[in-house]
């Protein structure tokens, strides 16, 4: 071989980082073996380093297994290569072997070992490695310090050891000559590391790690580091955010700026949740502006954090804009925009984005279904919910606790309470969320006793009821008229460490009002330690309408308009009460006042899903393509209802017209139009499911009971308060709603 070629090889060996590709590395390796043989330990060590730097694990191990006596540098190279390729158990095993042979690690190997501990959640072993770092005086190394902070930030302090080495499979990672030696050494060496070097670390640090918190360790390391880069600051800021220490995170961001270091995309994606938590859209926009000026706004992590921040601050339109401007959309950005829509009540938009996600060939993951299933629940799109359930089952996500709870909630809110219960019973583990959704499901579907049994079962399972669980059981008692039981649950809340909030007080007011104890409900509201809202007065006003107490209704309406002047609810309810009582002049005066204030009554609307399409109806609607058939079906039904003894409740026709016209008005209420369409569009005997945006009126409630008996069909109506399951002439609410 000529001297010039020899010089090239020498230069490459002196500067191994100049080798950039696998083919270059293998060519160099082949030339060395050809010209100099394969016995040179120093040359083999250099070749191993080159393979390791290129993350070529197979080639690195081939060289590593040729050593009879492994040099320290070879151990370091293979430890780093294992860690970079995700073989974290093997990386730690190799580290143990190296220490077993008495070889000293250097600062270039510690980051890889600590990274392996972090991924394996091996905190106790990680602490022993920290002790090793301190023992050899390498705690000032920037990369080692960053790795240690990341480990403590991500791992909870645990008093027990996971013994991950017990999980290491026997493999050919070590040569057969050394495998027996390693199997003897690794457990002994590992235990010795944990004993001696952790104790050494504890002595130097002046405390026991177990007695502190993970952020104590992060902060201590950060403060002791002589040099800090952006990664160092990002780690401590992110640790504070994950621990809910938002003010501390903001303080660190300011200190980072004072240290003349510019935040990068990871800094911004860590800090944006702080502004989302505090619903501070102004500061969030400042971060957004910074991201645009520095070109970070197209980063998927930043964009997803911005989408989440705007959605949490109820600025979902801004979330749409950020998402639309994102050139590349990954599953995180899709899931974030879907969740943002659903959280803000934009359920149709959430479903639209979900369909676009599928069209873009982005595969849904578990969090996708947790985000989209609530949209199906609120829109009562049972068909789509079933399709999602089938997909979840095929992907084997159905044992995910959050997805299973979302399925329970979806089926319960679509009126399929038995299916919801079946899914609940199949769950391997129940948490407070799953218990709460099934209890609320039974409450809304009119099964109060079953809800109470489930609540007691939850307590027997030693799951402590939270505020939402108490709201669910109070709702169940309210919908069934169980006044004493509801009051007992309410008074027991404080004993269980749960402070009642406005929703719990509203549930008790509703409980008393539905039971006809109107004066008691009024006194309960006025004596509340929390200032009453318009919503809580609205529950009592609705009860006044049901029990036809106009005098108290006027008093409550006055309180309500004072509390919430822009709410048209009291005007509508009081106007309807005047109409029902025949006080047409008072009703007309109120409606005129509403017009002057620019208030418009929302139309009563009902909808039904037939063959995967949702059909909507408003009262007196004649616009549907099948109007003639619907009208014919209604006429036929009306005649059969009268034969069965149905008598219209004329007080529900809230117009000053003659009796015949009142009957016609009731006859075309939106829920009846939807039911008639369901009758002509579905096979006989199938269940009809209707959703209505307002409360079902008394006359329609009576009529639907008759219809269920005449047709032999179950009719499920979900109004703005609860479910009504009509079957064989009866309703699940027991005429108490």
For each residue, the residues with C-beta under 8 A, 3 or more apart:
1: 5 6 35
2: 5 6
3: 6 7
4: 7 8
5: 1 2 8 9
6: 1 2 3 9 10 35
7: 3 4 10 11
8: 4 5 11 12
9: 5 6 12 13 28 31 32 35
10: 6 7 13 14
11: 7 8 14 15 18
12: 8 9 15 16 18 19 28
13: 9 10 16 43 46
14: 10 11
15: 11 12 18
16: 12 13 19 46 49 50 53
17: 53
18: 11 12 15
19: 12 16 24 25 28 50 53 54
20: 24 54
21: 24 25 54
22: 25 26 54 56 59
23: 26 27
24: 19 20 21 27 28
25: 19 21 22 28 29 47 50 51 54 56 59
26: 22 23 29 30 59
27: 23 24 30 31
28: 9 12 19 24 25 31 32 47 50
29: 25 26 32 33 47 50 59 63
30: 26 27 33 34
31: 9 27 28 34 35
32: 9 28 29 35 36 40 43 47
33: 29 30 36 37 38
34: 30 31
35: 1 6 9 31 32
36: 32 33 40 43
37: 33 40
38: 33 44 66
39:
40: 32 36 37 43 44
41: 44 45 67 69 71
42: 45 46
43: 13 32 36 40 46 47
44: 38 40 41 47 48 63 66 67 74
45: 41 42 48 49 71 73 74 77
46: 13 16 42 43 49 50
47: 25 28 29 32 43 44 50 51 63
48: 44 45 51 52 60 63 64 73 74 77 78
49: 16 45 46 52 53 73 77
50: 16 19 25 28 29 46 47 53 54
51: 25 47 48 54 56 59 60 63 77 81
52: 48 49 55 56 60 77 78 80 81
53: 16 17 19 49 50
54: 19 20 21 22 25 50 51
55: 52 81 84 85
56: 22 25 51 52 59 60 81
57: 60 61 81 82 85 87
58: 61 62
59: 22 25 26 29 51 56 62 63
60: 48 51 52 56 57 63 64 77 78 81
61: 57 58 64 65 78 173
62: 58 59 65 66
63: 29 44 47 48 51 59 60 66 74
64: 48 60 61 67 70 74 77 78
65: 61 62 174 175
66: 38 44 62 63
67: 41 44 64 70 71 74
68: 177
69: 41
70: 64 67 74 75 98 101
71: 41 45 67 74 75
72: 75 76 98 103 104 106
73: 45 48 49 76 77
74: 44 45 48 63 64 67 70 71 77 78
75: 70 71 72 78 79 94 95 97 98 103 109
76: 72 73 79 80 98 105 106 108 109
77: 45 48 49 51 52 60 64 73 74 80 81
78: 48 52 60 61 64 74 75 81 82 94
79: 75 76 82 83 91 94 95 98 109 112 113
80: 52 76 77 83 84 91 108 109 112
81: 51 52 55 56 57 60 77 78 84 85
82: 57 78 79 85 87 88 90 91 94 112 116
83: 79 80 86 87 88 91 112 113 115 116
84: 55 80 81 112
85: 55 57 81 82
86: 83 119
87: 57 82 83 90 91
88: 82 83 91 92 115 116 117 119 120
89: 92 93 116 120 164 165 167 168
90: 82 87 93 94 168 171 173
91: 79 80 82 83 87 88 94 95 112 113 116
92: 88 89 95 96 113 116 117 120 122 125 164 165
93: 89 90 96 97 165 168 173 182 186
94: 75 78 79 82 90 91 97 98 173
95: 75 79 91 92 98 99 105 109 113 116 129
96: 92 93 99 100 165 182 185 186 189 190 193
97: 75 93 94 100 101 174 178 182 185 186 189
98: 70 72 75 76 79 94 95 101 103 105
99: 95 96 102 103 105 189 193
100: 96 97 182 185 186 188 189
101: 70 97 98 185
102: 99
103: 72 75 98 99
104: 72 136
105: 76 95 98 99 109 110 113 132 136
106: 72 76 109 110 138
107: 110 138 141 143 144
108: 76 80 111
109: 75 76 79 80 95 105 106 112 113
110: 105 106 107 113 114 129 132 133 138 141 143 144 147
111: 108 114 115 143 144 146 147
112: 79 80 82 83 84 91 109 115 116
113: 79 83 91 92 95 105 109 110 116 117 129
114: 110 111 117 118 126 129 130 144 147 148 150 151
115: 83 88 111 112 118 119 147 150 151
116: 82 83 88 89 91 92 95 112 113 119 120 122
117: 88 92 113 114 120 122 123 125 126 129 151
118: 114 115 121 126 147 150 151 154 155
119: 86 88 115 116
120: 88 89 92 116 117 162 164
121: 118 155 162
122: 92 116 117 125 126 161 162 164
123: 117 126 127 151 155 156 157 158
124: 127 128 158 160 161 162 194 198
125: 92 117 122 128 129 161 164 190 193 194
126: 114 117 118 122 123 129 130 148 151 155
127: 123 124 130 131 194 198 201 209
128: 124 125 131 132 193 194 197 198 201
129: 95 110 113 114 117 125 126 132 133 193 197
130: 114 126 127 133 134 148 198 201
131: 127 128 134 135 193 196 197 198 199 200 201 202
132: 105 110 128 129 135 136 193 197
133: 110 129 130 136 138 139 141 144 148 201
134: 130 131 137 138 139 200 201 204 205
135: 131 132 197 200 201
136: 104 105 132 133
137: 134 140
138: 106 107 110 133 134 141 144
139: 133 134 144 145 221 224
140: 137 145 224 225 226 227
141: 107 110 133 138 144 145
142: 145 146 225 227 228 229 232
143: 107 110 111 146 147
144: 107 110 111 114 133 138 139 141 147 148
145: 139 140 141 142 148 149 221 222 224 225 232
146: 111 142 143 149 150 229 231 232 235
147: 110 111 114 115 118 143 144 150 151
148: 114 126 130 133 144 145 151 152 217 221
149: 145 146 152 153 217 218 221 222 232 235 236 239
150: 114 115 118 146 147 153 154 235
151: 114 115 117 118 123 126 147 148 154 155
152: 148 149 155 214 215 217 218 221 239
153: 149 150 214 215 218 235 236 238 239 242
154: 118 150 151
155: 118 121 123 126 151 152 158 214
156: 123 214
157: 123 209 210 212 213 214
158: 123 124 155 161 162
159: 210
160: 124
161: 122 124 125 158 194
162: 120 121 122 124 158
163: 166 167
164: 89 92 120 122 125 167 168
165: 89 92 93 96 168 186 187 190
166: 163
167: 89 163 164
168: 89 90 93 164 165 186
169:
170: 179
171: 90
172:
173: 61 90 93 94
174: 65 97 178 179 182
175: 65 178 179
176: 179
177: 68
178: 97 174 175 181 182
179: 170 174 175 176 182 183
180: 183 184
181: 178 184 185
182: 93 96 97 100 174 178 179 185 186
183: 179 180 186
184: 180 181 187 188
185: 96 97 100 101 181 182 188 189
186: 93 96 97 100 165 168 182 183 189 190
187: 165 184 190 191
188: 100 184 185 191 192
189: 96 97 99 100 185 186 192 193
190: 96 125 165 186 187 193 194
191: 187 188 194 195
192: 188 189 195 196
193: 96 99 125 128 129 131 132 189 190 196 197 198
194: 124 125 127 128 161 190 191 197 198
195: 191 192 198 199
196: 131 192 193 199 200
197: 128 129 131 132 135 193 194 200 201
198: 124 127 128 130 131 193 194 195 201 202 209
199: 131 195 196 202 203
200: 131 134 135 196 197 203 204
201: 127 128 130 131 133 134 135 197 198 204 205 209
202: 131 198 199 205 207 208 209
203: 199 200 206
204: 134 200 201
205: 134 201 202 209 220
206: 203
207: 202 211 212
208: 202 211 212
209: 127 157 198 201 202 205 212 217
210: 157 159
211: 207 208
212: 157 207 208 209 216 217
213: 157 216 217
214: 152 153 155 156 157 217 218 239 243
215: 152 153 218 219 239 240 243 245
216: 212 213 219 220
217: 148 149 152 209 212 213 214 220 221
218: 149 152 153 214 215 221 222 235 236 239
219: 215 216 222 223 236
220: 205 216 217 223 224
221: 139 145 148 149 152 217 218 224 225
222: 145 149 218 219 225 228 232 235 236
223: 219 220
224: 139 140 145 220 221
225: 140 142 145 221 222 228 232
226: 140
227: 140 142
228: 142 222 225 232 233 259 261
229: 142 146 232 233 261
230: 233 234 256 261 262 263 264 266 267
231: 146 234 235
232: 142 145 146 149 222 225 228 229 235 236
233: 228 229 230 236 237 252 256 259 261 267
234: 230 231 237 238 264 266 267 270
235: 146 149 150 153 218 222 231 232 238 239
236: 149 153 218 219 222 232 233 239 240 252
237: 233 234 240 241 249 252 253 256 267 270 271
238: 153 234 235 241 242 266 270
239: 149 152 153 214 215 218 235 236 242 243
240: 215 236 237 243 245 246 248 249 252
241: 237 238 244 245 246 249 270 271 273 274
242: 153 238 239
243: 214 215 239 240
244: 241
245: 215 240 241 248 249
246: 240 241 249 250 274 277 278
247: 250 251
248: 240 245 251 252
249: 237 240 241 245 246 252 253 270 271 274
250: 246 247 253 254 271 274
251: 247 248 254 255
252: 233 236 237 240 248 249 255 256
253: 237 249 250 256 257 263 267 271
254: 250 251 257 258
255: 251 252 258 259
256: 230 233 237 252 253 259 261 263 267
257: 253 254 260 261 262 263
258: 254 255
259: 228 233 255 256
260: 257
261: 228 229 230 233 256 257
262: 230 257 294
263: 230 253 256 257 267 268 271 290
264: 230 234 267 268 296
265: 268 269 291 296 299 301 302
266: 230 234 238 269 270 301
267: 230 233 234 237 253 256 263 264 270 271
268: 263 264 265 271 272 287 290 291 296 302 305
269: 265 266 272 299 301 302 304 305
270: 234 237 238 241 249 266 267 273
271: 237 241 249 250 253 263 267 268 274 275 287
272: 268 269 275 276 284 287 302 305 306 308 309
273: 241 270 276 277 305 308 309
274: 241 246 249 250 271 277 278
275: 271 272 278 279 280 281 283 284 287 309 313
276: 272 273 279 284 308 309 312 313
277: 246 273 274 312
278: 246 274 275
279: 275 276 312 313 314
280: 275 283 284 313
281: 275 284 285 309 310 313 315
282: 285 286
283: 275 280 286 287
284: 272 275 276 280 281 287 288 306 309 310 313
285: 281 282 288 289
286: 282 283 289 290
287: 268 271 272 275 283 284 290 291 306
288: 284 285 291 292 297 306 322
289: 285 286 292 293
290: 263 268 286 287 293 294 296
291: 265 268 287 288 294 296 297 299 302 306
292: 288 289 295 296 297
293: 289 290
294: 262 290 291
295: 292 298
296: 264 265 268 290 291 292 299 302
297: 288 291 292 302 303 306 322 325
298: 295 302 303 325 326 327 328
299: 265 269 291 296 302 303
300: 303 304 326 328 329 330 332 333
301: 265 266 269 304 305 332
302: 265 268 269 272 291 296 297 298 299 305 306
303: 297 298 299 300 306 307 322 323 325 326 333
304: 269 300 301 307 308 332 333 336
305: 268 269 272 273 301 302 308 309
306: 272 284 287 288 291 297 302 303 309 310 319 322
307: 303 304 310 311 319 322 323 333 336 337 340
308: 272 273 276 304 305 311 312 319 336 339 340
309: 272 273 275 276 281 284 305 306 312 313
310: 281 284 306 307 313 315 316 318 319 322 340
311: 307 308 314 315 316 319 336 337 339 340 341 343 344
312: 276 277 279 308 309 340 343
313: 275 276 279 280 281 284 309 310
314: 279 311 344
315: 281 310 311 318 319
316: 310 311 319 320 340 341 344 346 349
317: 320 321
318: 310 315 321 322
319: 306 307 308 310 311 315 316 322 323 337 340 341
320: 316 317 323 324 337 349
321: 317 318 324 325
322: 288 297 303 306 307 310 318 319 325 326
323: 303 307 319 320 326 329 333 337
324: 320 321
325: 297 298 303 321 322
326: 298 300 303 322 323 329 333
327: 298
328: 298 300
329: 300 323 326 333 334 360 362
330: 300 333 334 362
331: 334 335 362 363 364 365 368
332: 300 301 304 335 336
333: 300 303 304 307 323 326 329 330 336 337
334: 329 330 331 337 338 353 357 360 362 368
335: 331 332 338 339 365 367 368 371
336: 304 307 308 311 332 333 339 340
337: 307 311 319 320 323 333 334 340 341 353
338: 334 335 341 342 350 353 354 357 368 371 372
339: 308 311 335 336 342 343 350 367 371
340: 307 308 310 311 312 316 319 336 337 343 344
341: 311 316 319 337 338 344 346 347 349 350 353 375
342: 338 339 345 346 347 350 371 372 374 375
343: 311 312 339 340
344: 311 314 316 340 341
345: 342 378
346: 316 341 342 349 350
347: 341 342 350 351 374 375 378 379
348: 351 352 375 379
349: 316 320 341 346 352 353
350: 338 339 341 342 346 347 353 354 371 372 375
351: 347 348 354 355 372 375 376 379 381 384
352: 348 349 355 356
353: 334 337 338 341 349 350 356 357
354: 338 350 351 357 358 364 368 372 375
355: 351 352 358 359
356: 352 353 359 360
357: 334 338 353 354 360 362 364 368
358: 354 355 361 362 364
359: 355 356
360: 329 334 356 357
361: 358
362: 329 330 331 334 357 358
363: 331
364: 331 354 357 358 368 369 391
365: 331 335 368
366: 369 370 397 400 402 403
367: 335 339 370 371
368: 331 334 335 338 354 357 364 365 371 372
369: 364 366 372 373 388 391 392 397 403 406
370: 366 367 373 400 402 403 406
371: 335 338 339 342 350 367 368 374
372: 338 342 350 351 354 368 369 375 376 388
373: 369 370 376 377 385 388 403 406 407 409 410
374: 342 347 371 377 378 406 409 410
375: 341 342 347 348 350 351 354 372 378 379 381
376: 351 372 373 379 380 381 382 384 385 388 410 414
377: 373 374 380 385 406 409 410 412 413 414
378: 345 347 374 375 413
379: 347 348 351 375 376 614
380: 376 377 413 414 415 609 689 691 718
381: 351 375 376 384 385 414 609 614
382: 376 385 386 414 416 609 689
383: 386 387 609 612
384: 351 376 381 387 388 612
385: 373 376 377 381 382 388 389 407 410 411 414
386: 382 383 389 390
387: 383 384 390 391
388: 369 372 373 376 384 385 391 392
389: 385 386 392 393 398 407
390: 386 387 393 394
391: 364 369 387 388 394 395
392: 369 388 389 395 397 398 403 407
393: 389 390 396 397 398
394: 390 391
395: 391 392
396: 393 399
397: 366 369 392 393 400 403
398: 389 392 393 403 404 407 423 426
399: 396 404 427 428
400: 366 370 397 403 404
401: 404 405 427 429 431 433 434
402: 366 370 405 406 433
403: 366 369 370 373 392 397 398 400 406 407
404: 398 399 400 401 407 408 423 424 426 427 434
405: 401 402 408 409 431 433 434 437
406: 369 370 373 374 377 402 403 409 410
407: 373 385 389 392 398 403 404 410 411 420 423
408: 404 405 411 412 420 423 424 434 437 438 441
409: 373 374 377 405 406 412 413 420 437 440 441
410: 373 374 376 377 385 406 407 413 414 420
411: 385 407 408 414 416 417 419 420 423 441
412: 377 408 409 415 416 417 420 437 438 440 441 442 444 445
413: 377 378 380 409 410 441 444 718
414: 376 377 380 381 382 385 410 411 689
415: 380 412 445 689 716 718 723 725
416: 382 411 412 419 420
417: 411 412 420 421 441 442 445 447
418: 421 422
419: 411 416 422 423
420: 407 408 409 410 411 412 416 417 423 424 438 441
421: 417 418 424 425 438 441
422: 418 419 425 426
423: 398 404 407 408 411 419 420 426 427
424: 404 408 420 421 427 430 434 438
425: 421 422
426: 398 404 422 423
427: 399 401 404 423 424 430 434
428: 399
429: 401
430: 424 427 434 435 458 461 463
431: 401 405 434 435 463
432: 435 436 458 463 464 465 466 468 469
433: 401 402 405 436 437
434: 401 404 405 408 424 427 430 431 437 438
435: 430 431 432 438 439 454 455 458 461 463 469
436: 432 433 439 440 466 468 469 472
437: 405 408 409 412 433 434 440 441
438: 408 412 420 421 424 434 435 441 442 454
439: 435 436 442 443 451 454 455 458 469 472 473 476
440: 409 412 436 437 443 444 451 468 471 472 475 476
441: 408 409 411 412 413 417 420 421 437 438 444 445
442: 412 417 438 439 445 447 448 450 451 454 476
443: 439 440 447 448 451 472 473 475 476 479
444: 412 413 440 441 475 479 722 723
445: 412 415 417 441 442 722 723 725 732
446: 479 480 722 723 724 725 731 732 733 734
447: 417 442 443 450 451 476 732
448: 442 443 451 452 476 477 479 480 482
449: 452 453 480
450: 442 447 453 454
451: 439 440 442 443 447 448 454 455 472 473 476
452: 448 449 455 456 473 476 477 482 485
453: 449 450 456 457
454: 435 438 439 442 450 451 457 458
455: 435 439 451 452 458 459 465 469 472 473
456: 452 453 459 460
457: 453 454 460 461
458: 430 432 435 439 454 455 461 463 465 469
459: 455 456 462 463 465
460: 456 457
461: 430 435 457 458
462: 459
463: 430 431 432 435 458 459
464: 432 496 497
465: 432 455 458 459 469 470 473 496 498
466: 432 436 469 470 498
467: 470 471 498 499 501 503 504
468: 432 436 440 471 472
469: 432 435 436 439 455 458 465 466 472 473
470: 465 466 467 473 474 489 490 493 498 500 504
471: 440 467 468 474 475 503 504 507
472: 436 439 440 443 451 455 468 469 475 476
473: 439 443 451 452 455 465 469 470 476 477 486 489
474: 470 471 477 478 486 489 490 504 507 508 511
475: 440 443 444 471 472 478 479 507
476: 439 440 442 443 447 448 451 452 472 473 479 480 482
477: 448 452 473 474 480 481 482 483 485 486 489 511
478: 474 475 481 486 507 510 511 514
479: 443 444 446 448 475 476 514 722 733 736 737
480: 446 448 449 476 477 734 736
481: 477 478 514 515 736
482: 448 452 476 477 485 486 511
483: 477 486 487 511 512 515 517
484: 487 488
485: 452 477 482 488 489
486: 473 474 477 478 482 483 489 490 507 508 511
487: 483 484 490 491 508 511
488: 484 485 491 492
489: 470 473 474 477 485 486 492 493
490: 470 474 486 487 493 500 504 507 508
491: 487 488 494 495
492: 488 489 495 496
493: 470 489 490 496 498 499 500 504
494: 491 497 498 499 500
495: 491 492
496: 464 465 492 493
497: 464 494
498: 465 466 467 470 493 494
499: 467 493 494
500: 470 490 493 494 504 505
501: 467 504 505 530
502: 505 506 530 533 535 536
503: 467 471 506 507
504: 467 470 471 474 490 493 500 501 507 508
505: 500 501 502 508 509 524 525 528 530 532 536
506: 502 503 509 510 533 535 536 539
507: 471 474 475 478 486 490 503 504 510 511
508: 474 486 487 490 504 505 511 512 524
509: 505 506 512 513 521 524 525 536 539 540
510: 478 506 507 513 514 539 543
511: 474 477 478 482 483 486 487 507 508 514 515
512: 483 508 509 515 517 518 520 521 524 543
513: 509 510 516 517 518 521 539 540 542 543 544 546
514: 478 479 481 510 511 543 546 736 737
515: 481 483 511 512
516: 513 543 547
517: 483 512 513 520 521
518: 512 513 521 522 540 543 544 547 549 552
519: 522 523 552
520: 512 517 523 524
521: 509 512 513 517 518 524 525 540 543
522: 518 519 525 526 540 552 555 556
523: 519 520 526 527
524: 505 508 509 512 520 521 527 528
525: 505 509 521 522 528 532 536 537 540
526: 522 523 532
527: 523 524
528: 505 524 525 531 532 536
529:
530: 501 502 505
531: 528
532: 505 525 526 528 536 537 559 563
533: 502 506 536 537 563 564
534: 537 538 560 563 564 567 569
535: 502 506 538 539
536: 502 505 506 509 525 528 532 533 539 540
537: 525 532 533 534 540 541 556 559 560 563 570
538: 534 535 541 542 560 567 569 570 573
539: 506 509 510 513 535 536 542 543
540: 509 513 518 521 522 525 536 537 543 544 556
541: 537 538 544 545 553 556 557 560 569 570 573 574
542: 513 538 539 545 546 573 695
543: 510 512 513 514 516 518 521 539 540 546 547
544: 513 518 540 541 547 548 549 550 552 553 556 573 577
545: 541 542 548 553 573 576 577 580
546: 513 514 542 543
547: 516 518 543 544
548: 544 545 577 580 581
549: 518 544 552 553
550: 544 553 554 577 578 581 583
551: 554 555
552: 518 519 522 544 549 555 556
553: 541 544 545 549 550 556 557 573 574 577
554: 550 551 557 558 574
555: 522 551 552 558 559
556: 522 537 540 541 544 552 553 559 560 570
557: 541 553 554 560 561 570 571 573 574
558: 554 555 561 562
559: 532 537 555 556 562 563
560: 534 537 538 541 556 557 563 564 567 569 570
561: 557 558 564 565 567 570 571
562: 558 559 565
563: 532 533 534 537 559 560
564: 533 534 560 561 567
565: 561 562
566:
567: 534 538 560 561 564 570
568: 571 572 594 597 599 600 601
569: 534 538 541 560 572 573
570: 537 538 541 556 557 560 561 567 573 574
571: 557 561 568 574 575 590 591 593 594 599
572: 568 569 575 576 594 601
573: 538 541 542 544 545 553 557 569 570 576 577
574: 541 553 554 557 570 571 577 578 590
575: 571 572 578 579 587 590 591 594 654
576: 545 572 573 579 580 587 654
577: 544 545 548 550 553 573 574 580 581
578: 550 574 575 581 583 584 586 587 590
579: 575 576 582 583 584 587 654 655 656
580: 545 548 576 577 651 652 654
581: 548 550 577 578
582: 579
583: 550 578 579 586 587
584: 578 579 587 588 656
585: 588 589
586: 578 583 589 590
587: 575 576 578 579 583 584 590 591 654
588: 584 585 591 592
589: 585 586 592 593
590: 571 574 575 578 586 587 593 594
591: 571 575 587 588 594 595
592: 588 589 595 596
593: 571 589 590 596 597
594: 568 571 572 575 590 591 597 599 600 601
595: 591 592 598 599
596: 592 593
597: 568 593 594
598: 595
599: 568 571 594 595
600: 568 594
601: 568 572 594
602: 693 694
603: 618 619
604: 618 619 669 670 692 693 694
605: 616 617 618 670 692 693 694
606: 616 617 670 671 673 674 690 691 692 693
607: 614 615 616 617 674 690 691
608: 614 615 674 675 677 678 688 689 690 691
609: 380 381 382 383 612 613 614 615 689
610: 613 615 677 678 681 682
611: 681
612: 383 384 609
613: 609 610
614: 379 381 607 608 609
615: 607 608 609 610 624 674 677
616: 605 606 607
617: 605 606 607 621 624 670 673 674 677
618: 603 604 605 621 670
619: 603 604 665 668 669 670 673
620: 665 668
621: 617 618 624 627 668 670 673
622: 627
623: 627
624: 615 617 621 627 630 673 677
625:
626: 629 630 677 680 681
627: 621 622 623 624 630 631
628: 631 632
629: 626 632 633 680
630: 624 626 627 633 634 673 676 677 680
631: 627 628 634 635 676
632: 628 629 635 636
633: 629 630 636 637 676 679 680
634: 630 631 637 638 667 668 672 673 676
635: 631 632 638 639
636: 632 633 639 640
637: 633 634 640 641 676 679 707 710
638: 634 635 641 642 667
639: 635 636 642 643
640: 636 637 643 644 710
641: 637 638 644 646 703 706 707 710
642: 638 639 645 646
643: 639 640
644: 640 641 706 709 710
645: 642 706
646: 641 642 702 703 706
647:
648: 652 653 662 663 666 699
649: 652 666 697 698 699 702
650: 653 659 662 663 666
651: 580 698
652: 580 648 649 666 697 698 699 700
653: 648 650 657 661 662 663 665 666 699
654: 575 576 579 580 587
655: 579 661 662 665
656: 579 584
657: 653 661 662 665
658: 661 662
659: 650 662 663
660: 663 664
661: 653 655 657 658 664 665
662: 648 650 653 655 657 658 659 665 666
663: 648 650 653 659 660 666 667
664: 660 661 667 668
665: 619 620 653 655 657 661 662 668 669
666: 648 649 650 652 653 662 663 669 699 700 703
667: 634 638 663 664 672
668: 619 620 621 634 664 665 672 673
669: 604 619 665 666 672 673 697 699 700
670: 604 605 606 617 618 619 621 673 674 692
671: 606 674 675 690 692 696 700 704 717
672: 634 667 668 669 675 676 700 703 704
673: 606 617 619 621 624 630 634 668 669 670 676 677
674: 606 607 608 615 617 670 671 677 678 690
675: 608 671 672 678 679 688 690 704 707 715
676: 630 631 633 634 637 672 673 679 680
677: 608 610 615 617 624 626 630 673 674 680 681
678: 608 610 674 675 681 682 688 689 690
679: 633 637 675 676 682 688 711 713
680: 626 629 630 633 676 677
681: 610 611 626 677 678
682: 610 678 679 686 688
683: 686
684: 711 712 713
685: 712 713
686: 682 683 713
687: 713 714 715 716
688: 608 675 678 679 682 713 714 715 716
689: 380 382 414 415 608 609 678 715 716 718
690: 606 607 608 671 674 675 678 715 716 717 718
691: 380 606 607 608 717 718 719
692: 604 605 606 670 671 695 696 717 718 719 720
693: 602 604 605 606 719 720
694: 602 604 605 719 720
695: 542 692 719 720 721 737
696: 671 692 700 701 704 717 719 724 737
697: 649 652 669 700 701
698: 649 651 652 701 702
699: 648 649 652 653 666 669 702 703
700: 652 666 669 671 672 696 697 703 704
701: 696 697 698 704 705 724 731 735 737
702: 646 649 698 699 705 706
703: 641 646 666 672 699 700 706 707
704: 671 672 675 696 700 701 707 708 715 717 724 726 731
705: 701 702 708 709 726 729 730 731
706: 641 644 645 646 702 703 709 710 729
707: 637 641 675 703 704 710 711 713 715 726
708: 704 705 711 712 713 714 715 726 727 728 729 730
709: 644 705 706 712 728 729
710: 637 640 641 644 706 707
711: 679 684 707 708
712: 684 685 708 709 728
713: 679 684 685 686 687 688 707 708
714: 687 688 708 725 726 727
715: 675 687 688 689 690 704 707 708 725 726 727
716: 415 687 688 689 690 723 724 725 726
717: 671 690 691 692 696 704 723 724 726
718: 380 413 415 689 690 691 692 722 723 724
719: 691 692 693 694 695 696 722 724
720: 692 693 694 695
721: 695 737
722: 444 445 446 479 718 719 733 737
723: 415 444 445 446 716 717 718 732
724: 446 696 701 704 716 717 718 719 731 732 733 737
725: 415 445 446 714 715 716 731 732
726: 704 705 707 708 714 715 716 717 730 731 732
727: 708 714 715 730
728: 708 709 712
729: 705 706 708 709
730: 705 708 726 727
731: 446 701 704 705 724 725 726 734 735
732: 445 446 447 723 724 725 726
733: 446 479 722 724 736 737
734: 446 480 731
735: 701 731
736: 479 480 481 514 733
737: 479 514 695 696 701 721 722 724 733
